[in-house]
Structures are given as C-alpha cells and as structure tokens.
Amino acid sequence: MDAVQVYPATLVLIAMNVIVSVVAFNNPEFFDRYSFWINPIRQGEEWHRFVTSAFLHVNGLHLFINMYVLYMFGQILEAHVGSGGFLILYAASLLGGNVWEYADKRNQPGYRSVGASGATSGVISGFCLFYPFATLYLFFAIPIWAIVFGAGFIIVSFILSQRDQTMVAHGAHLGGALTGLVIAMLLRPEAWRQMIDQVASRIG
C-alpha cells in the first residue's frame, strides 16, 4: 500500500502497459490497429499510433524488460520530481521517441514498431542526470556509473539508428532519451549545475 502512495504514476503506467499488451498478445487485429506503422500514419493520418504503440509489446519478454526498467528507475524518479513531473517526463519521452522514429523512418511505409522503450529511455536519462554517480550494472554484471551509462546509451543508440535494417527501434531510444534529459532539466533547472559540480568534485 505504501508503494501506491509513494509512486502511484509508475504503478499505473505498468498496469496500463501490462493490460494493453496482454490484450494484444491474443488479438492480432488489435495489435495491428494500434502499433506504430508508418504507412497508415502517413496515408491515413492515424496519429493515435504515436501514443498507443508505446503500450504494446511483441511478447512477454519484451514487456517484462520494459516494465522492469520502468519499475526500477520510475519509482526513484517519481519520488524525486513528483508524480505530475514524472508523468510529464514519461509522456514527453514517449512522444519524443516516436516522433524521432517517424522522422527517421518516414520513407519506409512498411516499417512497424511497438514498445515503451522510448519512454523508458527518457526515464533512464532523467535518472542519470539526477544521480550521475549511482552504480548501475551493465548486462546485470558490470558496475558502471549512471552518467557513463547514459552517455554511452545515447551514443550507441545514435550509431545503431543509422542502420537501415534493424529489429530494434534505436531511433525511439535516442529520441526518448534526449527528450527525457531535456524535460528533467526543465523540471529541475538546478540539476545540470549540480551534476557538473559532482563531476568536478570527482575529477578535481
């Protein structure tokens, strides 16, 4: 019960993702109607797909990974910026990721993608801004500072997004991460200076 009171937005978003994804697992027509699909967006102006696709997932593993990330980082970020601020950051990152992906893939009418990873990428980048020297574990084994992970994530996402053929929406990761970083700085304008001070104290 305490969790619901402390980070309700995170738990509601997880519940929404799980419910919509489970419905789509057993309903291909539902999945197709709400996935991020370039052709119907361009030809039919089905702009709702920018939002609805972020609550769909390909399978249980895809859903679990995104919800694990959302739970682990979301609860900390929500406690830091408040539920309202967290929802703003999540929604902006969701849209930022899909807008970036649309701009990148707009000439590929058959391109499709689903998943909350654009939004969760923004959650991660916001966390890295506020807690730059928190220890994260790359591949669940290699300890790494959050600031290093965040910078590396953005760089790798940019490089991989340049590939024509990919099964992962790296453009959405990149757009979501950058949007989340900007929104986090707007929510807490002092965060950038605090991060610089922390870096300076570590290397000085």
C-alpha positions as CSV (number, residue, x, y, z in Angstrom):
1,M,0.0,0.0,0.0
2,D,2.9,2.3,0.7
3,A,4.2,1.9,-2.8
4,V,0.9,3.0,-4.3
5,Q,1.1,6.2,-2.2
6,V,4.7,6.9,-2.9
7,Y,4.9,6.3,-6.7
8,P,1.4,5.8,-8.0
9,A,2.1,7.0,-11.5
10,T,4.8,4.3,-12.0
11,L,2.5,1.6,-10.9
12,V,-0.5,2.9,-13.0
13,L,1.8,3.0,-16.1
14,I,3.0,-0.5,-15.5
15,A,-0.6,-1.7,-15.1
16,M,-1.7,0.0,-18.3
17,N,1.2,-1.5,-20.3
18,V,0.5,-5.0,-19.0
19,I,-3.2,-4.8,-19.6
20,V,-3.0,-3.4,-23.2
21,S,-0.1,-5.8,-24.1
22,V,-1.8,-8.9,-22.8
23,V,-5.0,-8.0,-24.8
24,A,-2.8,-7.5,-27.9
25,F,-1.0,-10.8,-27.4
26,N,-4.3,-12.6,-28.2
27,N,-5.7,-10.2,-30.7
28,P,-3.6,-9.6,-33.9
29,E,-6.1,-7.2,-35.3
30,F,-5.9,-5.1,-32.1
31,F,-2.1,-5.2,-32.3
32,D,-2.1,-4.0,-36.0
33,R,-4.6,-1.3,-35.4
34,Y,-2.6,0.4,-32.6
35,S,1.1,-0.4,-33.5
36,F,3.5,2.3,-34.8
37,W,3.2,1.7,-38.5
38,I,4.5,4.3,-41.0
39,N,2.0,3.7,-43.9
40,P,-1.3,4.2,-42.1
41,I,0.2,7.1,-40.2
42,R,1.2,8.8,-43.4
43,Q,-1.7,7.8,-45.6
44,G,-4.5,7.6,-43.1
45,E,-3.3,10.2,-40.7
46,E,-3.7,7.8,-37.8
47,W,-1.7,9.9,-35.4
48,H,-3.0,8.0,-32.4
49,R,-0.4,5.3,-33.2
50,F,2.3,7.6,-31.8
51,V,0.8,7.0,-28.3
52,T,-0.9,3.7,-28.5
53,S,2.1,1.8,-29.8
54,A,4.0,2.6,-26.7
55,F,1.6,0.4,-24.6
56,L,2.0,-2.6,-26.9
57,H,4.8,-5.2,-26.8
58,V,5.9,-8.0,-29.0
59,N,5.9,-10.7,-26.4
60,G,6.2,-11.4,-22.7
61,L,10.0,-10.9,-22.5
62,H,9.8,-7.6,-24.3
63,L,7.1,-6.5,-21.9
64,F,9.0,-7.7,-18.8
65,I,12.2,-5.9,-19.8
66,N,10.5,-2.6,-20.3
67,M,8.4,-2.9,-17.1
68,Y,11.4,-3.9,-15.1
69,V,13.3,-0.8,-16.2
70,L,10.2,1.3,-15.6
71,Y,9.8,-0.1,-12.1
72,M,13.4,0.2,-11.1
73,F,14.0,3.7,-12.3
74,G,10.5,5.1,-12.3
75,Q,9.9,4.8,-8.6
76,I,13.1,6.7,-7.8
77,L,12.5,9.4,-10.4
78,E,8.8,9.8,-9.4
79,A,9.9,10.3,-5.8
80,H,12.4,12.9,-6.9
81,V,10.2,15.0,-9.3
82,G,6.7,14.1,-8.0
83,S,4.0,12.1,-9.8
84,G,3.0,15.0,-12.0
85,G,6.5,15.8,-13.1
86,F,7.1,12.1,-13.7
87,L,4.1,11.7,-15.9
88,I,5.1,14.8,-17.9
89,L,8.6,13.3,-18.5
90,Y,7.2,9.9,-19.4
91,A,4.7,11.3,-21.8
92,A,7.1,13.7,-23.4
93,S,9.7,10.9,-23.8
94,L,7.2,8.6,-25.3
95,L,6.2,11.2,-27.9
96,G,9.8,12.3,-28.5
97,G,10.9,8.8,-29.2
98,N,8.2,8.1,-31.7
99,V,8.5,11.5,-33.4
100,W,12.2,10.8,-33.8
101,E,11.5,7.4,-35.2
102,Y,8.9,8.7,-37.6
103,A,11.3,11.3,-38.9
104,D,13.9,8.7,-39.3
105,K,11.7,6.0,-41.0
106,R,9.1,8.1,-42.8
107,N,10.2,6.9,-46.2
108,Q,9.8,3.2,-45.2
109,P,6.0,2.7,-45.3
110,G,6.2,-0.9,-44.1
111,Y,8.2,0.0,-41.0
112,R,6.5,-1.0,-37.7
113,S,7.5,-0.9,-34.1
114,V,5.9,-1.2,-30.6
115,G,7.1,-0.9,-27.1
116,A,7.6,1.5,-24.1
117,S,11.3,1.7,-24.7
118,G,11.2,5.3,-26.0
119,A,9.5,6.4,-22.7
120,T,11.7,4.3,-20.5
121,S,14.8,5.6,-22.2
122,G,13.7,9.1,-21.1
123,V,13.2,7.8,-17.6
124,I,16.7,6.4,-17.6
125,S,18.3,9.6,-18.9
126,G,16.4,11.6,-16.3
127,F,17.7,9.3,-13.5
128,C,21.2,9.6,-14.9
129,L,21.0,13.4,-14.7
130,F,19.8,13.4,-11.1
131,Y,22.0,10.6,-9.9
132,P,25.1,10.7,-12.1
133,F,27.3,8.6,-9.9
134,A,24.8,5.9,-8.9
135,T,26.1,2.5,-9.7
136,L,24.3,0.6,-12.5
137,Y,25.1,-2.9,-13.7
138,L,25.7,-3.3,-17.4
139,F,24.4,-6.7,-18.5
140,F,23.5,-7.2,-14.8
141,A,27.2,-7.8,-14.1
142,I,29.5,-4.9,-14.9
143,P,29.3,-1.9,-12.5
144,I,29.2,1.4,-14.2
145,W,28.4,5.0,-13.2
146,A,25.0,6.2,-14.3
147,I,26.5,9.2,-16.2
148,V,28.8,6.9,-18.2
149,F,25.9,4.6,-18.9
150,G,23.6,7.4,-20.0
151,A,26.2,9.0,-22.3
152,G,27.1,5.6,-23.8
153,F,23.4,4.7,-24.3
154,I,22.8,7.9,-26.3
155,I,25.9,7.5,-28.4
156,V,25.2,3.8,-29.2
157,S,21.6,4.5,-29.9
158,F,22.6,7.2,-32.4
159,I,25.1,4.9,-34.2
160,L,22.6,2.0,-34.4
161,S,19.8,4.2,-35.5
162,Q,21.7,4.9,-38.7
163,R,21.3,1.3,-39.8
164,D,18.7,0.6,-42.5
165,Q,17.7,-2.8,-41.2
166,T,17.2,-3.3,-37.5
167,M,14.6,-5.1,-35.4
168,V,15.1,-2.6,-32.5
169,A,13.7,0.9,-32.6
170,H,17.1,2.6,-31.8
171,G,15.7,5.9,-33.1
172,A,12.9,5.8,-30.5
173,H,15.5,5.1,-27.8
174,L,17.6,8.1,-28.9
175,G,14.6,10.5,-29.2
176,G,13.2,9.3,-25.9
177,A,16.5,9.6,-24.0
178,L,17.2,13.1,-25.3
179,T,13.6,14.3,-24.6
180,G,13.7,12.8,-21.1
181,L,17.0,14.6,-20.4
182,V,15.6,18.0,-21.6
183,I,12.4,17.6,-19.6
184,A,14.3,16.6,-16.5
185,M,16.4,19.8,-16.8
186,L,13.2,21.8,-17.2
187,L,11.7,20.2,-14.1
188,R,14.8,20.7,-12.0
189,P,16.8,23.6,-13.6
190,E,19.4,23.3,-10.9
191,A,20.1,19.6,-11.8
192,W,22.6,20.4,-14.6
193,R,24.7,22.6,-12.3
194,Q,24.6,20.0,-9.6
195,M,25.7,17.3,-12.0
196,I,28.6,19.5,-13.2
197,D,29.6,20.2,-9.6
198,Q,29.6,16.4,-8.8
199,V,31.7,15.6,-11.9
200,A,34.2,18.4,-11.0
201,S,34.5,17.1,-7.4
202,R,35.2,13.6,-8.7
203,I,37.9,14.6,-11.1
204,G,39.3,17.5,-9.1
